């Protein structure tokens, strides 16, 4: 089954219900959201009533809550020893919020070592995750995201992710989220994706892939810049991304779009999801999105 969705909103008033309504409007059957702004610690109390309304709406529209993803805020950086205590506390709170919402998966950027070195940064992440799992018993899974390698980012290759997995005691609660833009920018060839999966399987194991972010890239391969582009308009290309989406070894894994808003304010997800489902690239897509924007 193709599980295809996008990033959606979550606000303090309608909360998860807002996220579900937005996903449905895009023609999605899964989605991803932040439980608050990714750049700060401001969080509204989870409403059980709104959560129950949202779950009923998901059931009506055949969205399985077990395929829905939460993304951890960017300000969590377990790789930086100086901010490790804060990262542990805030990540633990996010896992608790996921549990209250009935969400099983939390995507996490591994972090940046900020000059402390790769080896030390990886150990900081391991120590942080071991502490989080020791103190948290909700059984929400953390999905470490593959990163582009911008600055001192860790998780830019499969070996670094394996080092983290091997170092965490309760690593049954750890899996991986692939990001096509990040992979491309880190130096992995999406136009040779079958070989990328072979390498991943040899190092980590395909069973550890539990989410995929589907993004084109504005950058050439190996640029380590991390700039997403709309589907088919970047250097990866529509056919290569479609191959990832429909790969037989990745069935029943949520695929999430995080492509840029058009003119910085209009979400393109409904049109991009339709294009992917149809399996045909639309050269005039962005113009059509702008036209739809002007009519709304």
C-alpha positions in Angstrom: 0.0 0.0 0.0 1.3 3.5 -0.9 1.4 5.6 2.2 1.9 9.2 1.0 1.5 12.5 2.8 3.3 15.7 3.8 4.2 18.0 6.6 1.1 19.6 8.0 0.2 22.1 10.7 -0.6 21.6 14.4 -1.9 24.6 16.3 -2.8 25.2 19.9 -6.5 25.4 19.3 -7.4 22.5 17.1 -4.2 20.6 17.6 -4.1 17.1 16.0 -7.6 17.7 14.5 -6.1 20.6 12.5 -3.3 18.3 11.2 -5.8 15.6 10.1 -8.0 18.1 8.3 -5.1 19.5 6.4 -3.8 16.1 5.4 -7.2 15.1 4.1 -7.4 18.3 2.0 -4.1 17.3 0.3 -5.4 13.8 -0.6 -3.0 12.2 1.8 -3.3 9.0 3.8 -0.6 9.8 6.3 1.2 12.9 7.5 3.9 14.4 9.7 3.8 17.4 12.1 5.6 19.2 14.9 3.7 19.4 18.3 4.8 23.0 18.5 7.2 25.4 16.8 10.4 23.6 15.9 12.6 26.6 17.0 11.4 27.0 20.6 10.1 25.2 23.7 6.6 26.8 23.7 4.1 23.9 23.9 0.3 23.9 24.5 -1.2 21.2 26.7 -2.5 18.3 24.7 -6.3 18.2 24.6 -7.7 14.6 25.0 -11.0 15.9 23.4 -9.3 17.2 20.3 -7.2 14.1 20.0 -10.3 11.9 20.1 -12.0 14.0 17.5 -8.9 13.7 15.3 -8.7 9.9 15.7 -12.3 9.6 14.7 -11.7 11.7 11.6 -8.7 9.6 10.7 -10.8 6.5 11.0 -13.4 7.9 8.7 -10.8 8.7 6.1 -8.8 5.5 6.4 -5.7 7.1 7.9 -4.0 4.7 10.2 -2.6 6.6 13.3 0.2 4.0 13.4 1.6 5.4 10.2 1.6 9.1 11.3 4.9 10.8 12.2 5.9 13.5 14.6 9.1 15.5 13.9 11.2 16.5 16.9 12.1 20.3 17.2 15.4 21.4 15.6 16.7 22.9 18.9 17.3 19.4 20.3 21.0 18.7 19.7 22.2 15.6 21.5 25.6 15.8 19.8 26.6 18.9 21.8 27.7 18.0 25.3 27.2 21.5 26.5 23.4 21.3 25.8 22.9 17.6 26.4 20.8 18.0 29.6 18.4 20.3 27.9 18.2 18.0 24.9 17.4 15.0 27.1 14.7 16.9 29.0 13.0 18.3 25.9 13.2 15.1 23.9 11.7 13.2 26.8 8.8 15.7 26.9 8.3 15.3 23.1 8.1 11.5 23.5 5.5 12.0 26.2 3.4 14.3 24.0 3.6 11.7 21.2 2.3 9.1 23.6 -0.6 11.4 24.6 -1.5 11.9 20.9 -1.2 8.2 20.2 1.7 8.6 17.8 4.3 5.8 17.6 7.2 7.5 15.7 9.3 10.6 16.4 11.8 11.7 13.7 15.0 13.2 15.2 18.0 15.0 13.7 21.0 13.3 15.3 22.7 16.6 16.0 25.8 18.6 15.3 29.0 18.2 17.2 29.8 22.0 17.0 33.6 21.5 17.1 33.7 18.7 19.7 34.6 16.2 16.9 32.8 13.4 15.2 33.7 10.6 17.7 32.8 12.7 20.7 29.6 14.0 19.0 28.4 10.4 18.3 29.2 9.4 21.9 27.1 12.4 23.2 24.2 11.2 21.1 24.5 7.7 22.4 24.7 8.9 26.0 21.7 11.1 25.5 19.5 8.5 23.9 20.5 5.9 26.6 19.4 8.4 29.3 16.2 9.2 27.4 15.2 5.6 27.0 16.1 4.8 30.6 13.7 7.5 31.9 11.0 7.2 29.3 8.7 4.2 29.1 6.1 5.2 26.5 7.7 2.9 23.8 7.5 5.7 21.1 10.2 4.9 18.5 12.8 7.5 17.6 13.7 7.6 13.9 17.2 9.0 13.3 17.1 11.1 10.1 19.8 10.8 7.4 21.5 14.2 7.2 23.2 16.3 4.5 26.4 16.9 6.4 26.0 20.6 6.6 28.5 22.2 9.0 29.2 19.6 11.7 26.0 17.6 11.3 26.2 13.9 12.2 24.2 11.1 10.6 25.6 12.1 7.2 26.5 8.5 6.3 25.2 5.1 7.2 28.2 4.2 9.3 27.7 7.1 11.6 24.0 6.0 12.1 25.1 2.5 12.7 27.6 3.7 15.4 24.7 5.3 17.2 22.4 2.3 16.8 25.2 0.0 18.1 25.9 2.2 21.1 22.3 2.5 22.3 21.3 -0.2 24.7 17.5 -0.2 23.9 18.0 0.1 20.2 14.8 -1.7 19.4 13.3 1.7 20.0 15.6 3.2 17.3 15.1 3.2 13.5 16.0 5.3 10.5 14.2 8.0 8.4 15.7 8.4 5.0 15.6 11.8 3.4 16.2 11.9 -0.3 17.4 15.5 -0.4 19.8 14.8 2.5 21.0 11.6 0.9 21.7 13.4 -2.4 23.5 16.3 -0.6 25.5 13.9 1.5 26.8 12.2 -1.7 24.4 9.2 -2.2 23.1 8.7 -5.8 19.4 8.7 -5.8 19.6 7.8 -9.5 21.2 4.5 -8.3 18.8 4.0 -5.4 18.8 0.2 -5.6 22.6 0.3 -4.8 22.0 2.8 -2.0 19.5 0.3 -0.5 22.0 -2.5 -0.9 24.7 -0.5 1.0 22.1 0.5 3.7 21.1 -3.2 4.1 24.7 -4.3 4.5 25.5 -1.7 7.1 22.3 -1.3 9.0 19.5 -3.5 7.6 16.4 -2.5 5.6 14.1 -3.5 8.4 15.3 -0.3 10.2 13.8 2.0 7.6 10.5 3.2 9.0 9.9 6.6 7.3 11.1 8.3 4.1 11.1 12.1 3.4 10.6 12.6 -0.3 12.2 15.8 -1.3 14.0 17.0 -4.5 17.2 19.0 -4.0 18.3 22.4 -5.2 21.9 21.2 -4.9 24.3 19.0 -6.8 25.2 15.6 -5.2 27.7 15.8 -2.4 27.2 19.6 -1.8 26.4 19.2 1.9 24.0 22.1 1.8 20.4 20.7 2.5 18.1 22.9 0.4 14.9 21.1 -0.5 13.2 21.6 -3.9 9.7 20.8 -5.3 9.2 17.4 -6.7 10.8 17.1 -10.2 12.2 20.6 -10.2 15.5 19.9 -8.6 18.7 17.9 -9.3 17.3 14.5 -8.2 14.4 14.6 -10.7 10.8 13.2 -10.8 11.5 9.7 -12.1 14.2 9.0 -9.5 11.9 10.2 -6.7 9.0 8.2 -8.1 11.3 5.1 -8.1 11.9 5.7 -4.4 8.2 6.2 -3.6 7.2 3.0 -5.4 10.2 0.8 -4.5 9.0 -2.8 -3.8 11.3 -3.1 -0.8 9.8 0.0 0.8 6.1 -0.8 0.7 3.9 0.2 3.6 6.5 2.7 4.8 5.2 6.3 5.2 6.6 8.7 2.5 6.4 12.3 3.6 6.8 15.4 1.4 8.7 18.4 2.9 9.0 20.4 -0.2 9.1 24.3 -0.2 6.0 26.4 -0.1 5.4 28.3 -3.4 6.2 32.0 -3.0 6.9 31.2 0.7 3.2 31.0 1.6 1.3 28.4 -0.4 1.7 24.7 0.3 2.1 22.6 -2.9 1.3 19.3 -1.3 -2.1 18.5 -2.8 -0.7 19.0 -6.4 2.5 17.1 -5.7 0.7 14.2 -4.1 -1.6 14.0 -7.1 1.3 14.1 -9.5 3.1 11.3 -7.7 -0.1 9.1 -7.6 -0.6 9.7 -11.3 3.1 8.8 -12.0 3.5 11.6 -14.5 5.6 14.8 -14.1 3.8 18.1 -14.8 6.1 20.7 -16.2 3.6 23.5 -15.4 2.9 22.4 -11.9 4.3 25.5 -10.1 2.3 27.8 -12.4 -0.9 25.8 -11.7 -0.1 26.0 -7.9 0.2 29.8 -8.2 -3.0 29.9 -10.1 -4.8 27.9 -7.5 -3.3 30.2 -4.8 -4.7 33.3 -6.6 -8.2 31.7 -6.8 -8.3 30.9 -3.0 
